[in-house]
């Protein structure tokens, strides 16, 4: 589930009805996610593939019968927060998302346990390098948000140490190195079950100008984050 970075300025008129819709949206995404995996791994014959393709086309048309133009952006969720449900790493509505669930502490140390599947294969039997960078970006990027400094990625320098194998549970971690005003320097890594680093990254996140008035409370893109001890964060200097 994506966690809203900001409280929505728009009231939710029917939160229970919206929550019910969100439930089936998530179920649909999970179903399509399974379909993607099956599409990659299936060995059924051409005739069966053709029939399934026709059925998928019909289902696509049903969904497009009432669809918005362009990307999803952010929406007011049933809990009254703005959420990016289309996020490709943690988005509740996005079947491309693994999805990641990120947890952390009040110091900004984050982690996510995940098992990459066949849909994300790069080298044979291994997670694609671009997906590795995306996982690191998401988990490390949630660390600044956790301490009340939600920022955009200015750079992400990734080093690949060893293959990140598919079908194997890995843990991605992210933590804060230094905070300088609106800038947050952070690091992270991915480790296999033996504790070996498969990839690591250093990153810089910068709080965008349009978000600076909202950073008094810790926020995040994945996980349900509350302000540490109910306190607000001190405003950084410019």
C-alpha positions as CSV (number, residue, x, y, z in Angstrom):
1,X,0.0,0.0,0.0
2,X,1.2,3.5,-0.7
3,X,1.2,5.9,2.2
4,X,0.0,9.4,1.6
5,X,2.6,12.1,1.8
6,X,0.1,14.8,2.6
7,X,-3.4,15.2,4.0
8,X,-5.7,15.8,1.2
9,X,-7.4,19.3,1.0
10,X,-10.5,17.6,-0.4
11,X,-13.0,15.9,1.9
12,X,-14.0,12.3,1.4
13,X,-17.7,12.2,1.1
14,X,-18.2,8.5,1.3
15,X,-15.1,6.9,2.9
16,X,-16.6,3.4,3.3
17,X,-17.7,3.2,-0.3
18,X,-14.3,4.5,-1.4
19,X,-12.5,1.9,0.8
20,X,-14.6,-0.8,-0.8
21,X,-13.6,0.4,-4.2
22,X,-9.9,0.5,-3.2
23,X,-10.2,-3.1,-2.0
24,X,-11.3,-4.4,-5.4
25,X,-8.8,-2.1,-7.1
26,X,-6.1,-3.8,-5.2
27,X,-7.5,-7.3,-5.9
28,X,-7.6,-6.5,-9.6
29,X,-4.0,-5.4,-9.6
30,X,-3.0,-8.5,-7.7
31,X,-4.9,-10.7,-10.3
32,X,-3.2,-8.9,-13.2
33,X,0.1,-9.3,-11.5
34,X,-0.4,-13.0,-11.4
35,X,-1.4,-12.9,-15.0
36,X,1.8,-11.1,-15.9
37,X,3.8,-13.9,-14.2
38,X,1.8,-16.5,-15.9
39,X,2.2,-14.8,-19.3
40,X,6.0,-14.9,-18.8
41,X,6.2,-18.6,-17.7
42,X,3.4,-20.3,-19.6
43,X,4.1,-23.1,-22.1
44,X,0.5,-23.7,-23.4
45,X,0.1,-24.1,-27.1
46,X,-0.5,-21.4,-29.7
47,X,-4.2,-22.1,-29.9
48,X,-4.7,-21.7,-26.2
49,X,-2.5,-18.5,-26.2
50,X,-4.7,-17.0,-29.0
51,X,-7.9,-17.7,-27.0
52,X,-6.4,-16.2,-23.8
53,X,-5.2,-13.1,-25.8
54,X,-8.7,-12.6,-27.1
55,X,-10.1,-12.8,-23.6
56,X,-7.5,-10.4,-22.3
57,X,-8.3,-7.9,-25.1
58,X,-12.0,-8.1,-24.2
59,X,-11.3,-7.4,-20.5
60,X,-9.1,-4.5,-21.4
61,X,-11.9,-3.0,-23.4
62,X,-14.2,-3.4,-20.4
63,X,-11.8,-1.4,-18.2
64,X,-11.3,1.3,-20.8
65,X,-15.0,1.8,-21.2
66,X,-14.6,4.3,-18.4
67,X,-11.0,5.4,-17.8
68,X,-9.3,8.8,-17.2
69,X,-6.9,10.3,-19.7
70,X,-3.2,10.2,-18.9
71,X,-1.5,9.0,-15.7
72,X,-3.1,8.5,-12.3
73,X,-1.2,11.1,-10.4
74,X,-2.3,11.4,-6.8
75,X,-5.8,10.8,-5.5
76,X,-7.6,11.4,-2.2
77,X,-7.9,8.0,-0.6
78,X,-10.5,6.7,1.8
79,X,-8.3,7.7,4.8
80,X,-8.3,11.3,3.7
81,X,-4.7,11.4,2.5
82,X,-3.2,12.0,-1.0
83,X,-1.9,8.7,-2.3
84,X,0.0,7.7,-5.5
85,X,-1.7,4.3,-6.1
86,X,-0.1,4.1,-9.6
87,X,3.5,4.0,-8.1
88,X,5.3,1.2,-10.0
89,X,7.1,0.0,-6.8
90,X,4.5,0.3,-4.1
91,X,1.3,1.3,-5.9
92,X,-1.8,-0.5,-4.7
93,X,-3.5,-0.2,-8.2
94,X,-0.4,-1.0,-10.2
95,X,0.2,-4.6,-11.3
96,X,3.7,-3.7,-12.3
97,X,4.5,-3.0,-8.6
98,X,6.1,-6.1,-6.8
99,X,4.7,-4.5,-4.5
100,X,7.1,-3.4,-1.8
101,X,6.1,-2.9,1.8
102,X,8.6,-0.6,3.5
103,X,8.9,-0.3,7.3
104,X,11.2,1.8,9.4
105,X,12.0,3.5,12.7
106,X,11.9,7.2,13.8
107,X,15.6,7.7,12.9
108,X,14.9,7.0,9.2
109,X,16.3,3.4,9.0
110,X,14.1,1.6,6.5
111,X,13.8,-2.0,5.3
112,X,11.7,-4.1,2.9
113,X,11.7,-7.8,2.4
114,X,10.9,-9.0,-1.1
115,X,11.2,-12.0,-3.4
116,X,11.7,-11.0,-7.1
117,X,9.7,-13.0,-9.7
118,X,10.1,-14.0,-13.3
119,X,8.5,-10.8,-14.6
120,X,11.5,-8.9,-13.5
121,X,14.3,-11.1,-15.0
122,X,17.4,-9.5,-16.5
123,X,20.3,-11.9,-16.7
124,X,19.1,-15.5,-16.7
125,X,17.8,-16.3,-13.2
126,X,18.6,-12.8,-11.9
127,X,16.7,-9.6,-11.1
128,X,17.1,-6.9,-13.8
129,X,19.6,-4.2,-12.9
130,X,17.1,-1.4,-13.5
131,X,14.7,-3.1,-11.1
132,X,17.4,-3.4,-8.5
133,X,18.1,0.4,-8.8
134,X,14.3,1.0,-8.5
135,X,14.0,-1.0,-5.3
136,X,17.0,0.8,-3.8
137,X,15.5,4.2,-4.8
138,X,12.1,3.4,-3.3
139,X,13.5,2.0,0.0
140,X,16.3,4.6,0.5
141,X,13.9,7.4,-0.7
142,X,11.5,6.5,2.1
143,X,14.1,7.3,4.7
144,X,14.0,11.1,4.2
145,X,10.2,11.0,4.2
146,X,10.3,9.1,7.5
147,X,12.1,11.9,9.2
148,X,9.9,14.6,7.6
149,X,12.0,15.5,4.6
150,X,10.2,14.0,1.6
151,X,12.4,14.6,-1.4
152,X,12.9,13.9,-5.1
153,X,15.9,11.8,-6.2
154,X,18.7,14.1,-7.3
155,X,21.1,11.2,-7.9
156,X,21.3,7.5,-7.1
157,X,24.7,5.9,-7.5
158,X,24.3,2.1,-7.7
159,X,27.0,-0.5,-7.3
160,X,26.2,-4.2,-8.2
161,X,28.2,-6.6,-6.1
162,X,26.8,-10.0,-7.0
163,X,23.6,-11.4,-8.7
164,X,20.3,-10.8,-7.1
165,X,18.6,-14.1,-7.7
166,X,14.9,-14.5,-8.7
167,X,12.7,-16.5,-6.3
168,X,15.0,-15.8,-3.4
169,X,14.0,-13.6,-0.4
170,X,16.1,-10.5,-0.1
171,X,16.1,-7.6,2.3
172,X,16.6,-4.0,1.1
173,X,17.7,-1.4,3.7
174,X,18.0,2.4,3.6
175,X,19.3,4.9,6.1
176,X,20.1,8.6,6.5
177,X,23.7,9.7,6.3
178,X,23.4,13.5,6.5
179,X,20.8,16.2,6.4
180,X,21.7,19.6,5.0
181,X,18.8,22.0,4.9
182,X,16.5,20.8,2.1
183,X,19.0,18.1,1.1
184,X,19.2,14.5,2.5
185,X,22.1,12.2,1.8
186,X,21.3,8.5,2.3
187,X,22.6,5.0,1.6
188,X,21.2,1.5,1.3
189,X,21.9,-2.0,0.2
190,X,20.2,-5.3,-0.8
191,X,21.3,-8.5,1.0
192,X,20.6,-12.1,0.2
193,X,19.6,-14.8,2.8
194,X,23.3,-15.3,3.6
195,X,23.7,-11.6,4.5
196,X,25.8,-10.9,1.4
197,X,25.4,-7.5,-0.3
198,X,24.1,-8.0,-3.8
199,X,23.8,-4.2,-4.6
200,X,24.3,-0.9,-2.8
201,X,23.6,2.7,-3.5
202,X,24.3,6.2,-2.3
203,X,21.7,8.9,-3.0
204,X,20.8,12.5,-2.6
205,X,17.2,13.6,-2.2
206,X,16.0,17.2,-2.3
207,X,12.8,18.5,-0.9
208,X,11.0,20.3,-3.8
209,X,9.9,23.9,-3.2
210,X,6.2,23.0,-3.5
211,X,6.4,20.5,-0.6
212,X,8.5,22.5,1.9
213,X,5.5,24.0,3.7
214,X,4.2,20.4,4.4
215,X,7.3,18.8,5.9
216,X,6.5,19.3,9.6
217,X,5.2,15.7,9.8
218,X,7.0,12.6,8.7
219,X,5.6,11.1,5.5
220,X,6.4,8.3,3.1
221,X,5.6,6.5,-0.1
222,X,5.3,3.0,1.4
223,X,4.1,1.9,4.9
224,X,2.0,3.7,7.4
225,X,4.3,6.2,9.1
226,X,3.4,8.3,12.1
227,X,5.2,11.2,13.6
228,X,7.8,10.1,16.1
229,X,6.3,10.5,19.6
230,X,3.7,12.8,18.1
231,X,6.2,15.5,17.6
232,X,6.8,17.7,14.5
233,X,10.2,18.1,12.9
234,X,12.1,21.4,13.1
235,X,12.0,23.4,9.9
236,X,15.4,23.3,8.0
237,X,17.2,26.4,7.1
238,X,17.3,27.5,3.5
